[in-house]
Amino acid sequence: MTTNKPLIESEASAVTPAAGEVTPTTRPLRIAVETLIENKAALAGVIVIVAMLGFSFIGPLFYHTNQITTNLPASLHAPDGAHPLGTDNEGYDVLGRLMIAGQSSLEVGLAAAAVATIIGVFYGAVSGFGGGIVDGIMMRLVDGLLAIPTIFLLVFLFTVYQASTLLLVLVIGLVAWLVPARLVRAETLSLRTREYVQAVRVIGGTNRRMIIRHIIPNAVGTIMVNATFQVADAILALASLGFLGLGVQPPATNWGAMLSTGINYVYAGDWWLIYPAGIAILLTVMAFNAVGDGLRDVFEVRLQRR
């Protein structure tokens, strides 16, 4: 009696991927990871971001310093064994202060970028998909708001309202959504004419379904790239406000406020009040921008290996 076992096994092996084999499902992810790794600047940016997150949120668990009450007798001490980065004008340990400031800067930067991206994505998608007079009115509003200098608007708002972390997130996010709105609107104008969108329209799909299920997912490349730049811009905006003395109130702080304090002692030679905060801002902003450039390569089809 003839058995079909070898035939069955050969058919199973033909349809079952071998270990380590790239399947249609895993291939795009693998290409994305490889493309990101090949971009040395983006890889360095990821490492710096992870290091900053660990430094700011995990560091205080191991490096305990007083960041609540001032200690004027210990103020303006140069770096030594007890204080690796010295102390500031109020006696705070600068290294511990840098960690606490990093928490505020990263929290506000990430949260404000999320707020700006969410508002901008939906506003831009609705504007581009609606077209015609709807698009015209919505984009003229964006153009009008873009004409207002951002820093002027932020300074005005924080001279009227007392700054808090939540208010910083909302205000910076509500100012920054204009750029992603324009970018997503441009993507939507192209995507709404695609065959799959027209097919959904023919079978009776609603505008809401077409925007949420088809337009926004296919614009994810533009959205993700812009989101990383939004984080960098939000950190810079917070640093600018802190430098002007309009950030969170003491004893809370951010890197911009630390830099503002250090500038007052620039001629006294107290370098440890200036360079640590300045370097932290520079490295973090450059890291997010580098990751954004790397993500642009990942989502750009013509740069991906096939």
C-alpha positions as CSV (number, residue, x, y, z in Angstrom):
1,M,0.0,0.0,0.0
2,T,1.4,3.4,-1.0
3,T,1.7,6.1,1.6
4,N,1.3,9.8,1.0
5,K,3.4,10.8,4.0
6,P,6.4,12.1,2.1
7,L,4.2,14.1,-0.2
8,I,2.3,15.6,2.7
9,E,5.6,16.5,4.5
10,S,7.0,18.1,1.3
11,E,3.9,20.2,0.9
12,A,4.0,21.3,4.5
13,S,7.6,22.2,4.2
14,A,6.8,24.2,1.1
15,V,4.2,26.4,2.9
16,T,5.8,26.6,6.4
17,P,8.6,29.1,6.7
18,A,11.9,27.7,7.9
19,A,13.5,29.1,11.1
20,G,14.9,32.5,10.4
21,E,13.2,32.8,7.0
22,V,11.8,36.2,6.1
23,T,8.1,36.1,5.5
24,P,6.0,38.7,3.8
25,T,4.8,39.8,7.2
26,T,8.2,40.2,8.8
27,R,10.0,41.5,5.7
28,P,8.9,45.2,6.0
29,L,9.8,45.3,9.7
30,R,13.2,43.7,9.0
31,I,13.9,46.2,6.3
32,A,12.9,49.1,8.6
33,V,15.2,47.9,11.4
34,E,18.1,47.3,9.0
35,T,17.6,50.7,7.4
36,L,17.6,52.4,10.8
37,I,20.7,50.5,11.9
38,E,22.5,51.5,8.8
39,N,21.9,55.2,9.6
40,K,24.6,55.7,12.2
41,A,23.4,59.1,13.2
42,A,19.9,57.7,13.8
43,L,21.3,54.8,15.8
44,A,23.4,57.2,17.9
45,G,20.2,59.3,18.4
46,V,18.3,56.3,19.7
47,I,21.1,55.5,22.1
48,V,21.3,59.1,23.4
49,I,17.5,59.3,23.9
50,V,17.5,56.0,25.9
51,A,20.5,57.2,27.9
52,M,18.7,60.5,28.7
53,L,15.6,58.8,29.7
54,G,17.5,56.5,32.0
55,F,19.6,59.4,33.4
56,S,16.5,61.5,34.1
57,F,14.1,58.9,35.5
58,I,16.3,56.1,36.8
59,G,19.2,58.1,37.9
60,P,17.5,59.8,40.9
61,L,16.7,56.3,42.3
62,F,20.4,55.8,42.8
63,Y,21.7,59.3,43.1
64,H,19.8,60.9,46.0
65,T,20.2,64.7,46.5
66,N,18.1,67.4,48.1
67,Q,16.1,69.2,45.5
68,I,13.4,70.7,47.7
69,T,15.0,73.1,50.2
70,T,17.8,75.5,49.5
71,N,21.2,75.2,51.2
72,L,22.9,78.6,50.8
73,P,26.1,77.8,52.8
74,A,26.8,75.1,50.2
75,S,26.1,77.3,47.2
76,L,28.5,77.7,44.2
77,H,30.9,74.9,45.2
78,A,33.1,73.7,42.4
79,P,32.8,70.0,41.4
80,D,34.4,67.6,43.9
81,G,33.9,64.1,45.3
82,A,30.7,65.0,47.1
83,H,29.2,67.0,44.2
84,P,30.5,65.7,40.8
85,L,29.1,68.7,39.0
86,G,29.3,71.2,41.8
87,T,26.4,73.2,43.4
88,D,24.4,76.1,42.1
89,N,23.6,79.5,43.6
90,E,21.0,78.0,45.9
91,G,23.0,75.1,47.1
92,Y,21.4,72.4,44.9
93,D,23.6,69.6,43.7
94,V,23.9,70.3,39.9
95,L,24.0,66.7,38.9
96,G,20.8,65.9,40.8
97,R,19.3,69.1,39.5
98,L,20.1,68.0,36.0
99,M,18.2,64.8,36.4
100,I,15.1,66.5,37.8
101,A,15.2,69.1,35.1
102,G,15.5,66.3,32.5
103,Q,12.3,64.7,33.8
104,S,10.4,68.0,33.3
105,S,12.0,68.7,29.9
106,L,11.3,65.2,28.5
107,E,7.8,64.9,29.9
108,V,6.8,68.2,28.5
109,G,8.5,67.6,25.2
110,L,7.0,64.2,24.6
111,A,3.5,65.1,25.9
112,A,3.4,68.4,23.9
113,A,4.5,66.6,20.8
114,A,1.7,64.1,21.2
115,V,-0.9,66.8,21.7
116,A,0.4,68.7,18.6
117,T,0.5,65.6,16.5
118,I,-3.0,64.3,17.4
119,I,-4.6,67.7,16.7
120,G,-2.6,68.3,13.6
121,V,-3.2,64.9,12.1
122,F,-7.0,65.0,12.4
123,Y,-7.3,68.7,11.4
124,G,-5.1,68.2,8.4
125,A,-6.8,65.0,7.3
126,V,-10.3,66.5,7.6
127,S,-9.1,69.6,5.7
128,G,-7.5,67.7,2.9
129,F,-10.2,65.1,2.5
130,G,-13.0,67.7,2.5
131,G,-11.3,69.9,-0.1
132,G,-13.0,72.9,-1.7
133,I,-14.3,75.7,0.5
134,V,-13.8,73.6,3.7
135,D,-10.1,73.1,2.9
136,G,-9.8,76.8,2.0
137,I,-11.3,78.1,5.3
138,M,-9.4,75.6,7.5
139,M,-6.0,76.3,5.9
140,R,-6.5,80.1,6.0
141,L,-7.0,79.7,9.8
142,V,-3.7,77.8,9.9
143,D,-1.9,80.4,7.8
144,G,-3.2,83.2,10.1
145,L,-2.0,81.4,13.3
146,L,1.4,80.7,11.6
147,A,1.8,84.4,11.1
148,I,1.9,84.9,14.9
149,P,5.5,84.5,16.3
150,T,5.4,81.4,18.5
151,I,7.7,82.7,21.2
152,F,5.7,86.0,21.4
153,L,2.5,84.0,21.9
154,L,4.1,81.7,24.5
155,V,5.5,84.7,26.5
156,F,2.1,86.5,26.4
157,L,0.3,83.4,27.7
158,F,2.7,82.8,30.5
159,T,2.7,86.3,31.7
160,V,-1.0,86.0,32.1
161,Y,-1.2,82.5,33.6
162,Q,1.1,80.9,36.1
163,A,3.1,78.1,34.4
164,S,2.6,74.5,35.4
165,T,3.6,71.3,33.7
166,L,0.1,70.6,32.4
167,L,-0.3,74.2,31.1
168,L,3.1,74.0,29.5
169,V,2.1,70.8,27.7
170,L,-1.2,72.2,26.5
171,V,0.1,75.6,25.4
172,I,3.1,74.3,23.6
173,G,1.0,71.5,22.0
174,L,-1.7,73.9,20.9
175,V,0.8,76.2,19.3
176,A,2.8,73.5,17.6
177,W,-0.1,71.6,15.8
178,L,0.0,73.9,12.8
179,V,2.9,72.3,11.0
180,P,1.7,68.7,11.2
181,A,-1.7,69.9,10.1
182,R,-0.2,71.3,6.9
183,L,1.9,68.2,6.3
184,V,-1.0,65.7,6.8
185,R,-3.3,67.9,4.6
186,A,-0.8,67.7,1.8
187,E,-0.6,63.8,2.2
188,T,-4.4,63.6,2.3
189,L,-4.8,65.5,-1.0
190,S,-2.7,62.8,-2.6
191,L,-4.2,59.8,-0.8
192,R,-7.8,60.7,-1.3
193,T,-7.5,60.0,-5.1
194,R,-6.1,56.5,-4.7
195,E,-8.0,53.5,-5.9
196,Y,-8.6,51.9,-2.5
197,V,-10.1,55.1,-1.1
198,Q,-12.4,55.4,-4.2
199,A,-13.4,51.7,-3.7
200,V,-14.5,52.4,-0.2
201,R,-16.5,55.4,-1.4
202,V,-18.2,53.3,-4.0
203,I,-19.3,50.6,-1.5
204,G,-20.8,53.2,0.7
205,G,-18.1,53.8,3.2
206,T,-18.4,57.0,5.3
207,N,-16.0,59.9,5.2
208,R,-15.1,59.1,8.9
209,R,-14.2,55.5,8.0
210,M,-12.1,56.6,5.0
211,I,-10.1,59.1,7.1
212,I,-9.5,56.9,10.1
213,R,-9.0,53.5,8.4
214,H,-7.3,54.5,5.2
215,I,-6.0,58.1,5.0
216,I,-4.3,58.4,8.4
217,P,-2.7,54.9,8.4
218,N,-1.2,55.5,4.9
219,A,0.2,58.9,6.1
220,V,1.9,57.3,9.1
221,G,5.4,57.8,7.7
222,T,5.0,61.6,7.5
223,I,3.3,61.6,10.9
224,M,6.0,59.6,12.7
225,V,8.9,61.7,11.2
226,N,7.2,64.9,12.1
227,A,6.4,63.7,15.6
228,T,10.1,63.3,16.4
229,F,10.8,66.8,15.2
230,Q,7.9,68.0,17.3
231,V,9.5,66.6,20.4
232,A,12.8,68.4,19.7
233,D,10.9,71.7,19.0
234,A,8.9,71.3,22.2
235,I,12.1,70.8,24.3
236,L,13.6,73.9,22.7
237,A,10.4,75.9,23.3
238,L,10.4,74.8,27.0
239,A,14.1,75.7,27.3
240,S,13.4,79.1,25.8
241,L,10.6,79.8,28.3
242,G,12.8,78.6,31.1
243,F,15.6,80.8,30.0
244,L,13.2,83.7,30.1
245,G,12.1,82.8,33.6
246,L,8.6,81.7,32.4
247,G,8.8,78.0,33.0
248,V,7.7,75.9,36.0
249,Q,8.2,77.6,39.4
250,P,10.9,76.6,41.9
251,P,11.8,74.1,43.3
252,A,10.8,72.5,40.0
253,T,13.1,73.3,37.1
254,N,14.0,72.4,33.5
255,W,17.2,72.6,31.5
256,G,16.4,76.1,30.2
257,A,15.9,77.5,33.7
258,M,19.2,76.0,34.7
259,L,20.9,77.5,31.8
260,S,19.4,80.9,32.6
261,T,20.8,80.7,36.1
262,G,24.2,79.8,34.8
263,I,24.4,82.7,32.5
264,N,24.3,85.0,35.5
265,Y,27.7,83.5,36.6
266,V,29.4,83.3,33.2
267,Y,32.0,85.9,34.1
268,A,32.6,84.3,37.5
269,G,34.0,81.2,35.8
270,D,31.4,78.9,37.3
271,W,31.3,76.7,34.1
272,W,29.4,73.9,35.8
273,L,26.3,76.0,35.9
274,I,26.3,76.5,32.1
275,Y,27.8,73.6,30.2
276,P,25.8,70.6,31.7
277,A,22.4,72.0,31.0
278,G,23.5,73.4,27.6
279,I,25.0,70.0,26.6
280,A,21.9,68.2,27.7
281,I,19.6,70.4,25.6
282,L,22.0,70.1,22.6
283,L,22.4,66.3,22.8
284,T,18.6,65.6,23.3
285,V,17.5,67.9,20.5
286,M,20.1,66.6,18.1
287,A,19.2,63.0,19.0
288,F,15.5,63.5,18.2
289,N,16.3,65.2,14.9
290,A,18.7,62.4,14.0
291,V,16.0,59.8,14.7
292,G,13.6,61.8,12.6
293,D,16.0,61.7,9.7
294,G,16.4,58.0,10.2
295,L,12.6,57.4,10.2
296,R,12.3,59.4,7.0
297,D,14.7,56.9,5.4
298,V,12.6,54.0,6.8
299,F,9.3,55.2,5.6
300,E,10.6,56.5,2.2
301,V,9.9,53.7,-0.1
302,R,12.6,54.6,-2.6
303,L,15.2,54.4,0.1
304,Q,14.2,51.0,1.3
305,R,15.9,47.9,0.0
306,R,13.5,45.4,-1.7
